[in-house]
Amino acid sequence: METESRTIKVQLDADPRFAAAVGGVARYMADAAGMENDAIAQLQAAVVTASNDAFKLLTPAHPHLTATISKLPDRLEVELSCECSSNAAQAKESLGGVDKVQHETKGNIGITRLTKFINQGAPSR
């Protein structure tokens, strides 16, 4: 199995097509990690949902969302961050398709992190 870490970071405008693109990147990384098709599809849907939810928190003064998708040896992480409205901490606490959802605020930056653990028994590709 591939153990190399990879990270892709992009800044997005609030457009559902960009949410779909972030989901597509997560899907690609999950497939490369050897995850099962059902788990990949669920992860992709969760990332799209979380991205669209985060878009709703953007303000005219800070209209961009930063998405960082990382493939680590044991997991995939999708971090969505923005200078956003104070409702960031009220985002969903659980989301189907991911193993863990975390929310934090650093100064005026709201961060949502989605984690999906990679099955260590998955076949390598």
N, CA, C and O atoms as a printed pandas DataFrame, in Angstrom:
     atom_number atom_name residue_name chain_id  residue_number  x_coord  y_coord  z_coord
0              1         N          MET        A               1    0.841   -1.178    0.000
1              2        CA          MET        A               1    0.000    0.000    0.000
2              3         C          MET        A               1    0.884    1.239    0.000
3              4         O          MET        A               1    1.951    1.256    0.613
4              5         N          GLU        A               2    0.436    2.249   -0.680
5              6        CA          GLU        A               2    1.132    3.530   -0.761
6              7         C          GLU        A               2    1.115    4.205    0.606
7              8         O          GLU        A               2    0.054    4.335    1.216
8              9         N          THR        A               3    2.287    4.638    1.099
9             10        CA          THR        A               3    2.346    5.300    2.406
10            11         C          THR        A               3    2.750    6.755    2.276
11            12         O          THR        A               3    2.867    7.460    3.278
12            13         N          GLU        A               4    2.959    7.201    1.079
13            14        CA          GLU        A               4    3.369    8.578    0.836
14            15         C          GLU        A               4    2.256    9.562    1.207
15            16         O          GLU        A               4    1.079    9.318    0.943
16            17         N          SER        A               5    2.652   10.677    1.823
17            18        CA          SER        A               5    1.687   11.726    2.150
18            19         C          SER        A               5    1.614   12.714    0.998
19            20         O          SER        A               5    2.619   13.022    0.358
20            21         N          ARG        A               6    0.401   13.207    0.743
21            22        CA          ARG        A               6    0.185   14.204   -0.308
22            23         C          ARG        A               6   -0.814   15.224    0.202
23            24         O          ARG        A               6   -1.733   14.890    0.950
24            25         N          THR        A               7   -0.630   16.469   -0.208
25            26        CA          THR        A               7   -1.560   17.520    0.179
26            27         C          THR        A               7   -1.842   18.415   -1.011
27            28         O          THR        A               7   -0.938   18.795   -1.755
28            29         N          ILE        A               8   -3.120   18.745   -1.175
29            30        CA          ILE        A               8   -3.543   19.702   -2.195
30            31         C          ILE        A               8   -4.311   20.791   -1.471
31            32         O          ILE        A               8   -5.201   20.505   -0.670
32            33         N          LYS        A               9   -3.965   22.040   -1.753
33            34        CA          LYS        A               9   -4.613   23.178   -1.089
34            35         C          LYS        A               9   -5.085   24.153   -2.162
35            36         O          LYS        A               9   -4.326   24.541   -3.051
36            37         N          VAL        A              10   -6.370   24.544   -2.059
37            38        CA          VAL        A              10   -6.949   25.475   -3.031
38            39         C          VAL        A              10   -7.839   26.485   -2.320
39            40         O          VAL        A              10   -8.399   26.213   -1.258
40            41         N          GLN        A              11   -7.951   27.646   -2.928
41            42        CA          GLN        A              11   -8.866   28.671   -2.423
42            43         C          GLN        A              11  -10.053   28.749   -3.376
43            44         O          GLN        A              11   -9.882   28.802   -4.594
44            45         N          LEU        A              12  -11.272   28.756   -2.801
45            46        CA          LEU        A              12  -12.484   28.651   -3.603
46            47         C          LEU        A              12  -13.435   29.808   -3.363
47            48         O          LEU        A              12  -13.517   30.349   -2.260
48            49         N          ASP        A              13  -14.149   30.176   -4.410
49            50        CA          ASP        A              13  -15.303   31.059   -4.278
50            51         C          ASP        A              13  -16.501   30.171   -3.944
51            52         O          ASP        A              13  -16.456   28.958   -4.149
52            53         N          ALA        A              14  -17.560   30.771   -3.435
53            54        CA          ALA        A              14  -18.769   30.032   -3.053
54            55         C          ALA        A              14  -19.555   29.626   -4.292
55            56         O          ALA        A              14  -20.483   30.324   -4.700
56            57         N          ASP        A              15  -19.189   28.519   -4.878
57            58        CA          ASP        A              15  -19.830   28.014   -6.087
58            59         C          ASP        A              15  -19.955   26.497   -5.939
59            60         O          ASP        A              15  -18.947   25.829   -5.706
60            61         N          PRO        A              16  -21.142   25.941   -6.065
61            62        CA          PRO        A              16  -21.325   24.498   -5.904
62            63         C          PRO        A              16  -20.429   23.659   -6.822
63            64         O          PRO        A              16  -20.112   22.515   -6.496
64            65         N          ARG        A              17  -20.026   24.210   -7.949
65            66        CA          ARG        A              17  -19.121   23.472   -8.842
66            67         C          ARG        A              17  -17.761   23.276   -8.189
67            68         O          ARG        A              17  -17.106   22.256   -8.405
68            69         N          PHE        A              18  -17.336   24.250   -7.389
69            70        CA          PHE        A              18  -16.059   24.109   -6.677
70            71         C          PHE        A              18  -16.184   23.081   -5.556
71            72         O          PHE        A              18  -15.239   22.340   -5.283
72            73         N          ALA        A              19  -17.346   23.033   -4.906
73            74        CA          ALA        A              19  -17.577   22.001   -3.881
74            75         C          ALA        A              19  -17.463   20.619   -4.526
75            76         O          ALA        A              19  -16.863   19.709   -3.954
76            77         N          ALA        A              20  -18.041   20.470   -5.715
77            78        CA          ALA        A              20  -17.953   19.200   -6.433
78            79         C          ALA        A              20  -16.504   18.877   -6.798
79            80         O          ALA        A              20  -16.102   17.714   -6.771
80            81         N          ALA        A              21  -15.732   19.886   -7.134
81            82        CA          ALA        A              21  -14.323   19.670   -7.479
82            83         C          ALA        A              21  -13.527   19.195   -6.270
83            84         O          ALA        A              21  -12.693   18.297   -6.391
84            85         N          VAL        A              22  -13.778   19.791   -5.103
85            86        CA          VAL        A              22  -13.092   19.357   -3.877
86            87         C          VAL        A              22  -13.483   17.907   -3.576
87            88         O          VAL        A              22  -12.635   17.099   -3.200
88            89         N          GLY        A              23  -14.759   17.584   -3.740
89            90        CA          GLY        A              23  -15.197   16.202   -3.570
90            91         C          GLY        A              23  -14.504   15.264   -4.536
91            92         O          GLY        A              23  -14.160   14.138   -4.178
92            93         N          GLY        A              24  -14.299   15.722   -5.756
93            94        CA          GLY        A              24  -13.597   14.914   -6.758
94            95         C          GLY        A              24  -12.148   14.653   -6.392
95            96         O          GLY        A              24  -11.636   13.557   -6.621
96            97         N          VAL        A              25  -11.485   15.648   -5.826
97            98        CA          VAL        A              25  -10.098   15.461   -5.386
98            99         C          VAL        A              25  -10.052   14.447   -4.243
99           100         O          VAL        A              25   -9.196   13.562   -4.223
100          101         N          ALA        A              26  -10.980   14.584   -3.292
101          102        CA          ALA        A              26  -11.039   13.624   -2.182
102          103         C          ALA        A              26  -11.299   12.219   -2.727
103          104         O          ALA        A              26  -10.708   11.247   -2.256
104          105         N          ARG        A              27  -12.177   12.116   -3.714
105          106        CA          ARG        A              27  -12.482   10.820   -4.332
106          107         C          ARG        A              27  -11.224   10.223   -4.972
107          108         O          ARG        A              27  -10.934    9.040   -4.792
108          109         N          TYR        A              28  -10.490   11.033   -5.706
109          110        CA          TYR        A              28   -9.265   10.571   -6.357
110          111         C          TYR        A              28   -8.262   10.055   -5.319
111          112         O          TYR        A              28   -7.676    8.986   -5.487
112          113         N          MET        A              29   -8.074   10.834   -4.243
113          114        CA          MET        A              29   -7.103   10.430   -3.219
114          115         C          MET        A              29   -7.555    9.162   -2.491
115          116         O          MET        A              29   -6.730    8.312   -2.155
116          117         N          ALA        A              30   -8.849    9.035   -2.251
117          118        CA          ALA        A              30   -9.371    7.833   -1.596
118          119         C          ALA        A              30   -9.186    6.609   -2.491
119          120         O          ALA        A              30   -8.824    5.534   -2.012
120          121         N          ASP        A              31   -9.433    6.770   -3.781
121          122        CA          ASP        A              31   -9.241    5.673   -4.721
122          123         C          ASP        A              31   -7.770    5.265   -4.770
123          124         O          ASP        A              31   -7.450    4.077   -4.774
124          125         N          ALA        A              32   -6.879    6.256   -4.806
125          126        CA          ALA        A              32   -5.442    5.971   -4.839
126          127         C          ALA        A              32   -4.978    5.278   -3.556
127          128         O          ALA        A              32   -3.988    4.546   -3.562
128          129         N          ALA        A              33   -5.705    5.516   -2.449
129          130        CA          ALA        A              33   -5.355    4.886   -1.178
130          131         C          ALA        A              33   -5.905    3.470   -1.071
131          132         O          ALA        A              33   -5.609    2.760   -0.109
132          133         N          GLY        A              34   -6.716    3.048   -2.065
133          134        CA          GLY        A              34   -7.229    1.691   -2.085
134          135         C          GLY        A              34   -8.523    1.490   -1.330
135          136         O          GLY        A              34   -8.866    0.359   -0.986
136          137         N          MET        A              35   -9.248    2.562   -1.066
137          138        CA          MET        A              35  -10.519    2.434   -0.356
138          139         C          MET        A              35  -11.571    1.777   -1.252
139          140         O          MET        A              35  -11.472    1.816   -2.478
140          141         N          GLU        A              36  -12.570    1.180   -0.624
141          142        CA          GLU        A              36  -13.678    0.539   -1.336
142          143         C          GLU        A              36  -14.552    1.588   -2.014
143          144         O          GLU        A              36  -14.630    2.724   -1.546
144          145         N          ASN        A              37  -15.210    1.217   -3.117
145          146        CA          ASN        A              37  -16.020    2.159   -3.892
146          147         C          ASN        A              37  -17.126    2.820   -3.080
147          148         O          ASN        A              37  -17.340    4.025   -3.210
148          149         N          ASP        A              38  -17.843    2.054   -2.238
149          150        CA          ASP        A              38  -18.921    2.641   -1.431
150          151         C          ASP        A              38  -18.378    3.693   -0.478
151          152         O          ASP        A              38  -18.965    4.766   -0.335
152          153         N          ALA        A              39  -17.260    3.392    0.175
153          154        CA          ALA        A              39  -16.651    4.341    1.111
154          155         C          ALA        A              39  -16.181    5.593    0.376
155          156         O          ALA        A              39  -16.299    6.703    0.895
156          157         N          ILE        A              40  -15.658    5.416   -0.817
157          158        CA          ILE        A              40  -15.200    6.545   -1.621
158          159         C          ILE        A              40  -16.376    7.456   -1.977
159          160         O          ILE        A              40  -16.282    8.675   -1.836
160          161         N          ALA        A              41  -17.465    6.877   -2.431
161          162        CA          ALA        A              41  -18.640    7.663   -2.819
162          163         C          ALA        A              41  -19.215    8.407   -1.618
163          164         O          ALA        A              41  -19.621    9.562   -1.742
164          165         N          GLN        A              42  -19.254    7.754   -0.458
165          166        CA          GLN        A              42  -19.764    8.401    0.752
166          167         C          GLN        A              42  -18.856    9.540    1.196
167          168         O          GLN        A              42  -19.337   10.596    1.607
168          169         N          LEU        A              43  -17.551    9.328    1.114
169          170        CA          LEU        A              43  -16.598   10.395    1.453
170          171         C          LEU        A              43  -16.789   11.581    0.520
171          172         O          LEU        A              43  -16.848   12.724    0.973
172          173         N          GLN        A              44  -16.883   11.319   -0.765
173          174        CA          GLN        A              44  -17.066   12.388   -1.741
174          175         C          GLN        A              44  -18.330   13.191   -1.429
175          176         O          GLN        A              44  -18.300   14.421   -1.447
176          177         N          ALA        A              45  -19.423   12.515   -1.148
177          178        CA          ALA        A              45  -20.678   13.201   -0.834
178          179         C          ALA        A              45  -20.541   14.044    0.437
179          180         O          ALA        A              45  -21.065   15.155    0.499
180          181         N          ALA        A              46  -19.844   13.527    1.443
181          182        CA          ALA        A              46  -19.645   14.270    2.692
182          183         C          ALA        A              46  -18.827   15.533    2.458
183          184         O          ALA        A              46  -19.127   16.585    3.023
184          185         N          VAL        A              47  -17.802   15.431    1.631
185          186        CA          VAL        A              47  -16.945   16.589    1.338
186          187         C          VAL        A              47  -17.739   17.657    0.581
187          188         O          VAL        A              47  -17.616   18.846    0.876
188          189         N          VAL        A              48  -18.542   17.242   -0.381
189          190        CA          VAL        A              48  -19.366   18.196   -1.128
190          191         C          VAL        A              48  -20.349   18.886   -0.185
191          192         O          VAL        A              48  -20.503   20.106   -0.235
192          193         N          THR        A              49  -21.011   18.115    0.670
193          194        CA          THR        A              49  -21.961   18.686    1.629
194          195         C          THR        A              49  -21.279   19.675    2.570
195          196         O          THR        A              49  -21.778   20.781    2.775
196          197         N          ALA        A              50  -20.147   19.284    3.139
197          198        CA          ALA        A              50  -19.427   20.164    4.075
198          199         C          ALA        A              50  -18.946   21.433    3.374
199          200         O          ALA        A              50  -18.982   22.515    3.961
200          201         N          SER        A              51  -18.502   21.312    2.139
201          202        CA          SER        A              51  -18.043   22.489    1.390
202          203         C          SER        A              51  -19.205   23.445    1.132
203          204         O          SER        A              51  -19.076   24.652    1.333
204          205         N          ASN        A              52  -20.330   22.909    0.692
205          206        CA          ASN        A              52  -21.504   23.760    0.456
206          207         C          ASN        A              52  -21.995   24.399    1.751
207          208         O          ASN        A              52  -22.415   25.556    1.748
208          209         N          ASP        A              53  -21.949   23.659    2.855
209          210        CA          ASP        A              53  -22.323   24.225    4.154
210          211         C          ASP        A              53  -21.376   25.366    4.542
211          212         O          ASP        A              53  -21.815   26.397    5.052
212          213         N          ALA        A              54  -20.090   25.175    4.299
213          214        CA          ALA        A              54  -19.110   26.210    4.629
214          215         C          ALA        A              54  -19.302   27.454    3.765
215          216         O          ALA        A              54  -19.080   28.570    4.234
216          217         N          PHE        A              55  -19.712   27.274    2.514
217          218        CA          PHE        A              55  -19.960   28.423    1.647
218          219         C          PHE        A              55  -21.011   29.350    2.250
219          220         O          PHE        A              55  -20.938   30.567    2.079
220          221         N          LYS        A              56  -21.984   28.784    2.952
221          222        CA          LYS        A              56  -23.054   29.581    3.554
222          223         C          LYS        A              56  -22.548   30.491    4.671
223          224         O          LYS        A              56  -23.224   31.448    5.049
224          225         N          LEU        A              57  -21.364   30.196    5.198
225          226        CA          LEU        A              57  -20.793   30.985    6.287
226          227         C          LEU        A              57  -19.927   32.142    5.799
227          228         O          LEU        A              57  -19.538   33.003    6.588
228          229         N          LEU        A              58  -19.626   32.165    4.511
229          230        CA          LEU        A              58  -18.766   33.215    3.960
230          231         C          LEU        A              58  -19.492   34.554    3.991
231          232         O          LEU        A              58  -20.720   34.617    3.950
232          233         N          THR        A              59  -18.707   35.617    4.063
233          234        CA          THR        A              59  -19.262   36.965    4.096
234          235         C          THR        A              59  -18.729   37.752    2.902
235          236         O          THR        A              59  -17.723   37.361    2.309
236          237         N          PRO        A              60  -19.385   38.852    2.540
237          238        CA          PRO        A              60  -18.878   39.668    1.435
238          239         C          PRO        A              60  -17.451   40.181    1.685
239          240         O          PRO        A              60  -16.674   40.344    0.745
240          241         N          ALA        A              61  -17.119   40.428    2.931
241          242        CA          ALA        A              61  -15.763   40.905    3.245
242          243         C          ALA        A              61  -14.722   39.794    3.112
243          244         O          ALA        A              61  -13.551   40.062    2.846
244          245         N          HIS        A              62  -15.153   38.555    3.297
245          246        CA          HIS        A              62  -14.251   37.390    3.220
246          247         C          HIS        A              62  -14.957   36.291    2.432
247          248         O          HIS        A              62  -15.506   35.357    3.016
248          249         N          PRO        A              63  -14.941   36.406    1.097
249          250        CA          PRO        A              63  -15.755   35.523    0.252
250          251         C          PRO        A              63  -15.090   34.214   -0.183
251          252         O          PRO        A              63  -15.592   33.545   -1.086
252          253         N          HIS        A              64  -13.977   33.840    0.440
253          254        CA          HIS        A              64  -13.252   32.656   -0.031
254          255         C          HIS        A              64  -13.148   31.578    1.045
255          256         O          HIS        A              64  -13.061   31.866    2.238
256          257         N          LEU        A              65  -13.159   30.346    0.590
257          258        CA          LEU        A              65  -12.976   29.171    1.429
258          259         C          LEU        A              65  -11.673   28.509    0.989
259          260         O          LEU        A              65  -11.398   28.392   -0.205
260          261         N          THR        A              66  -10.880   28.083    1.956
261          262        CA          THR        A              66   -9.666   27.346    1.636
262          263         C          THR        A              66   -9.915   25.880    1.944
263          264         O          THR        A              66  -10.327   25.532    3.050
264          265         N          ALA        A              67   -9.665   25.024    0.969
265          266        CA          ALA        A              67   -9.815   23.579    1.139
266          267         C          ALA        A              67   -8.433   22.944    1.041
267          268         O          ALA        A              67   -7.696   23.173    0.082
268          269         N          THR        A              68   -8.096   22.148    2.043
269          270        CA          THR        A              68   -6.834   21.427    2.057
270          271         C          THR        A              68   -7.160   19.946    2.168
271          272         O          THR        A              68   -7.751   19.510    3.155
272          273         N          ILE        A              69   -6.781   19.180    1.167
273          274        CA          ILE        A              69   -7.047   17.749    1.144
274          275         C          ILE        A              69   -5.706   17.042    1.301
275          276         O          ILE        A              69   -4.792   17.226    0.497
276          277         N          SER        A              70   -5.604   16.225    2.357
277          278        CA          SER        A              70   -4.337   15.547    2.651
278          279         C          SER        A              70   -4.534   14.046    2.725
279          280         O          SER        A              70   -5.466   13.558    3.365
280          281         N          LYS        A              71   -3.653   13.323    2.066
281          282        CA          LYS        A              71   -3.607   11.865    2.179
282          283         C          LYS        A              71   -2.413   11.554    3.059
283          284         O          LYS        A              71   -1.268   11.804    2.682
284          285         N          LEU        A              72   -2.685   11.012    4.222
285          286        CA          LEU        A              72   -1.650   10.627    5.171
286          287         C          LEU        A              72   -1.584    9.101    5.187
287          288         O          LEU        A              72   -2.482    8.453    4.651
288          289         N          PRO        A              73   -0.558    8.514    5.778
289          290        CA          PRO        A              73   -0.433    7.056    5.712
290          291         C          PRO        A              73   -1.659    6.278    6.217
291          292         O          PRO        A              73   -1.958    5.203    5.698
292          293         N          ASP        A              74   -2.363    6.805    7.214
293          294        CA          ASP        A              74   -3.483    6.063    7.794
294          295         C          ASP        A              74   -4.849    6.707    7.595
295          296         O          ASP        A              74   -5.857    6.156    8.036
296          297         N          ARG        A              75   -4.901    7.877    6.932
297          298        CA          ARG        A              75   -6.177    8.576    6.822
298          299         C          ARG        A              75   -6.150    9.628    5.722
299          300         O          ARG        A              75   -5.094   10.024    5.229
300          301         N          LEU        A              76   -7.351   10.065    5.359
301          302        CA          LEU        A              76   -7.529   11.228    4.497
302          303         C          LEU        A              76   -8.130   12.322    5.359
303          304         O          LEU        A              76   -9.030   12.060    6.157
304          305         N          GLU        A              77   -7.645   13.540    5.208
305          306        CA          GLU        A              77   -8.199   14.683    5.923
306          307         C          GLU        A              77   -8.565   15.769    4.933
307          308         O          GLU        A              77   -7.800   16.090    4.024
308          309         N          VAL        A              78   -9.747   16.327    5.126
309          310        CA          VAL        A              78  -10.191   17.467    4.340
310          311         C          VAL        A              78  -10.438   18.588    5.337
311          312         O          VAL        A              78  -11.295   18.481    6.214
312          313         N          GLU        A              79   -9.679   19.660    5.191
313          314        CA          GLU        A              79   -9.824   20.808    6.084
314          315         C          GLU        A              79  -10.400   21.972    5.292
315          316         O          GLU        A              79   -9.863   22.365    4.257
316          317         N          LEU        A              80  -11.498   22.516    5.795
317          318        CA          LEU        A              80  -12.157   23.661    5.177
318          319         C          LEU        A              80  -12.016   24.825    6.140
319          320         O          LEU        A              80  -12.436   24.732    7.293
320          321         N          SER        A              81  -11.429   25.919    5.677
321          322        CA          SER        A              81  -11.220   27.051    6.580
322          323         C          SER        A              81  -11.589   28.359    5.887
323          324         O          SER        A              81  -11.459   28.509    4.672
324          325         N          CYS        A              82  -12.058   29.307    6.716
325          326        CA          CYS        A              82  -12.440   30.606    6.182
326          327         C          CYS        A              82  -12.531   31.626    7.306
327          328         O          CYS        A              82  -12.704   31.284    8.476
328          329         N          GLU        A              83  -12.409   32.891    6.912
329          330        CA          GLU        A              83  -12.778   33.979    7.802
330          331         C          GLU        A              83  -14.272   34.113    7.594
331          332         O          GLU        A              83  -14.722   34.686    6.602
332          333         N          CYS        A              84  -15.037   33.582    8.534
333          334        CA          CYS        A              84  -16.461   33.452    8.283
334          335         C          CYS        A              84  -17.294   33.959    9.453
335          336         O          CYS        A              84  -16.767   34.392   10.478
336          337         N          SER        A              85  -18.587   33.892    9.273
337          338        CA          SER        A              85  -19.512   34.343   10.304
338          339         C          SER        A              85  -19.315   33.534   11.577
339          340         O          SER        A              85  -18.697   32.469   11.554
340          341         N          SER        A              86  -19.828   34.029   12.661
341          342        CA          SER        A              86  -19.627   33.393   13.956
342          343         C          SER        A              86  -20.373   32.071   14.096
343          344         O          SER        A              86  -20.277   31.427   15.140
344          345         N          ASN        A              87  -21.103   31.658   13.088
345          346        CA          ASN        A              87  -21.858   30.406   13.145
346          347         C          ASN        A              87  -21.015   29.175   12.820
347          348         O          ASN        A              87  -21.553   28.069   12.775
348          349         N          ALA        A              88  -19.721   29.333   12.595
349          350        CA          ALA        A              88  -18.875   28.207   12.201
350          351         C          ALA        A              88  -18.921   27.077   13.223
351          352         O          ALA        A              88  -18.900   25.905   12.847
352          353         N          ALA        A              89  -18.984   27.413   14.506
353          354        CA          ALA        A              89  -19.007   26.381   15.537
354          355         C          ALA        A              89  -20.327   25.619   15.557
355          356         O          ALA        A              89  -20.426   24.585   16.217
356          357         N          GLN        A              90  -21.336   26.107   14.850
357          358        CA          GLN        A              90  -22.634   25.452   14.835
358          359         C          GLN        A              90  -22.768   24.474   13.667
359          360         O          GLN        A              90  -23.853   23.947   13.425
360          361         N          ALA        A              91  -21.690   24.231   12.955
361          362        CA          ALA        A              91  -21.739   23.305   11.824
362          363         C          ALA        A              91  -22.016   21.885   12.324
363          364         O          ALA        A              91  -21.946   21.622   13.525
364          365         N          LYS        A              92  -22.324   20.991   11.421
365          366        CA          LYS        A              92  -22.674   19.613   11.767
366          367         C          LYS        A              92  -21.559   18.935   12.551
367          368         O          LYS        A              92  -20.378   19.079   12.236
368          369         N          GLU        A              93  -21.961   18.194   13.577
369          370        CA          GLU        A              93  -21.001   17.468   14.400
370          371         C          GLU        A              93  -20.697   16.081   13.844
371          372         O          GLU        A              93  -19.656   15.502   14.154
372          373         N          SER        A              94  -21.594   15.551   13.030
373          374        CA          SER        A              94  -21.345   14.266   12.397
374          375         C          SER        A              94  -21.819   14.353   10.953
375          376         O          SER        A              94  -22.699   15.140   10.605
376          377         N          LEU        A              95  -21.213   13.528   10.143
377          378        CA          LEU        A              95  -21.515   13.556    8.725
378          379         C          LEU        A              95  -21.245   12.158    8.189
379          380         O          LEU        A              95  -20.145   11.629    8.351
380          381         N          GLY        A              96  -22.237   11.563    7.558
381          382        CA          GLY        A              96  -22.032   10.232    6.994
382          383         C          GLY        A              96  -20.903   10.248    5.984
383          384         O          GLY        A              96  -20.724   11.227    5.259
384          385         N          GLY        A              97  -20.150    9.179    5.936
385          386        CA          GLY        A              97  -19.058    9.074    4.974
386          387         C          GLY        A              97  -17.695    9.434    5.525
387          388         O          GLY        A              97  -16.679    9.210    4.866
388          389         N          VAL        A              98  -17.658    9.996    6.743
389          390        CA          VAL        A              98  -16.380   10.300    7.380
390          391         C          VAL        A              98  -16.388    9.702    8.785
391          392         O          VAL        A              98  -17.452    9.451    9.351
392          393         N          ASP        A              99  -15.218    9.480    9.334
393          394        CA          ASP        A              99  -15.109    8.890   10.661
394          395         C          ASP        A              99  -15.116    9.933   11.771
395          396         O          ASP        A              99  -15.507    9.643   12.901
396          397         N          LYS        A             100  -14.685   11.141   11.447
397          398        CA          LYS        A             100  -14.610   12.175   12.479
398          399         C          LYS        A             100  -14.809   13.546   11.849
399          400         O          LYS        A             100  -14.291   13.826   10.768
400          401         N          VAL        A             101  -15.569   14.402   12.541
401          402        CA          VAL        A             101  -15.756   15.796   12.140
402          403         C          VAL        A             101  -15.319   16.648   13.316
403          404         O          VAL        A             101  -15.794   16.464   14.437
404          405         N          GLN        A             102  -14.412   17.580   13.060
405          406        CA          GLN        A             102  -13.928   18.480   14.107
406          407         C          GLN        A             102  -14.127   19.918   13.658
407          408         O          GLN        A             102  -13.981   20.248   12.481
408          409         N          HIS        A             103  -14.465   20.769   14.626
409          410        CA          HIS        A             103  -14.607   22.196   14.365
410          411         C          HIS        A             103  -13.738   22.945   15.361
411          412         O          HIS        A             103  -13.679   22.596   16.540
412          413         N          GLU        A             104  -13.070   23.972   14.874
413          414        CA          GLU        A             104  -12.300   24.818   15.772
414          415         C          GLU        A             104  -12.231   26.223   15.198
415          416         O          GLU        A             104  -12.476   26.452   14.013
416          417         N          THR        A             105  -11.897   27.135   16.062
417          418        CA          THR        A             105  -11.723   28.521   15.648
418          419         C          THR        A             105  -10.343   28.962   16.108
419          420         O          THR        A             105   -9.974   28.780   17.269
420          421         N          LYS        A             106   -9.602   29.532   15.205
421          422        CA          LYS        A             106   -8.288   30.108   15.514
422          423         C          LYS        A             106   -8.364   31.576   15.141
423          424         O          LYS        A             106   -8.297   31.936   13.966
424          425         N          GLY        A             107   -8.505   32.424   16.161
425          426        CA          GLY        A             107   -8.698   33.841   15.887
426          427         C          GLY        A             107  -10.029   34.010   15.178
427          428         O          GLY        A             107  -11.072   33.609   15.695
428          429         N          ASN        A             108   -9.991   34.605   13.992
429          430        CA          ASN        A             108  -11.227   34.782   13.230
430          431         C          ASN        A             108  -11.361   33.763   12.091
431          432         O          ASN        A             108  -12.148   33.964   11.165
432          433         N          ILE        A             109  -10.595   32.674   12.162
433          434        CA          ILE        A             109  -10.640   31.619   11.150
434          435         C          ILE        A             109  -11.435   30.436   11.700
435          436         O          ILE        A             109  -11.081   29.863   12.731
436          437         N          GLY        A             110  -12.512   30.079   11.000
437          438        CA          GLY        A             110  -13.281   28.887   11.342
438          439         C          GLY        A             110  -12.754   27.712   10.536
439          440         O          GLY        A             110  -12.531   27.830    9.331
440          441         N          ILE        A             111  -12.554   26.582   11.196
441          442        CA          ILE        A             111  -11.978   25.397   10.545
442          443         C          ILE        A             111  -12.876   24.195   10.799
443          444         O          ILE        A             111  -13.271   23.929   11.934
444          445         N          THR        A             112  -13.190   23.478    9.739
445          446        CA          THR        A             112  -13.873   22.196    9.837
446          447         C          THR        A             112  -12.934   21.161    9.236
447          448         O          THR        A             112  -12.441   21.331    8.121
448          449         N          ARG        A             113  -12.690   20.090    9.982
449          450        CA          ARG        A             113  -11.792   19.034    9.511
450          451         C          ARG        A             113  -12.568   17.719    9.450
451          452         O          ARG        A             113  -13.138   17.277   10.448
452          453         N          LEU        A             114  -12.584   17.107    8.279
453          454        CA          LEU        A             114  -13.211   15.808    8.066
454          455         C          LEU        A             114  -12.099   14.765    7.974
455          456         O          LEU        A             114  -11.137   14.941    7.227
456          457         N          THR        A             115  -12.233   13.691    8.728
457          458        CA          THR        A             115  -11.224   12.636    8.720
458          459         C          THR        A             115  -11.867   11.315    8.342
459          460         O          THR        A             115  -12.903   10.933    8.888
460          461         N          LYS        A             116  -11.239   10.621    7.397
461          462        CA          LYS        A             116  -11.662    9.278    7.002
462          463         C          LYS        A             116  -10.442    8.376    7.120
463          464         O          LYS        A             116   -9.449    8.564    6.417
464          465         N          PHE        A             117  -10.524    7.393    8.015
465          466        CA          PHE        A             117   -9.406    6.474    8.201
466          467         C          PHE        A             117   -9.374    5.468    7.060
467          468         O          PHE        A             117  -10.412    4.999    6.591
468          469         N          ILE        A             118   -8.170    5.150    6.627
469          470        CA          ILE        A             118   -7.966    4.207    5.525
470          471         C          ILE        A             118   -7.871    2.814    6.107
471          472         O          ILE        A             118   -7.112    2.577    7.048
472          473         N          ASN        A             119   -8.632    1.898    5.555
473          474        CA          ASN        A             119   -8.593    0.504    5.980
474          475         C          ASN        A             119   -7.214   -0.038    5.623
475          476         O          ASN        A             119   -6.845   -0.095    4.450
476          477         N          GLN        A             120   -6.461   -0.431    6.636
477          478        CA          GLN        A             120   -5.096   -0.908    6.408
478          479         C          GLN        A             120   -5.058   -2.221    5.616
479          480         O          GLN        A             120   -4.015   -2.586    5.074
480          481         N          GLY        A             121   -6.184   -2.926    5.549
481          482        CA          GLY        A             121   -6.220   -4.170    4.813
482          483         C          GLY        A             121   -6.610   -3.998    3.351
483          484         O          GLY        A             121   -6.733   -4.984    2.625
484          485         N          ALA        A             122   -6.804   -2.777    2.918
485          486        CA          ALA        A             122   -7.242   -2.528    1.541
486          487         C          ALA        A             122   -6.146   -2.924    0.564
487          488         O          ALA        A             122   -4.963   -2.744    0.852
488          489         N          PRO        A             123   -6.523   -3.455   -0.574
489          490        CA          PRO        A             123   -5.520   -3.826   -1.567
490          491         C          PRO        A             123   -4.841   -2.585   -2.135
491          492         O          PRO        A             123   -5.464   -1.534   -2.289
492          493         N          SER        A             124   -3.559   -2.723   -2.443
493          494        CA          SER        A             124   -2.857   -1.594   -3.051
494          495         C          SER        A             124   -3.186   -1.535   -4.530
495          496         O          SER        A             124   -3.532   -2.544   -5.146
496          497         N          ARG        A             125   -3.076   -0.346   -5.089
497          498        CA          ARG        A             125   -3.397   -0.151   -6.506
498          499         C          ARG        A             125   -2.170    0.302   -7.244
499          500         O          ARG        A             125   -2.224    0.523   -8.453
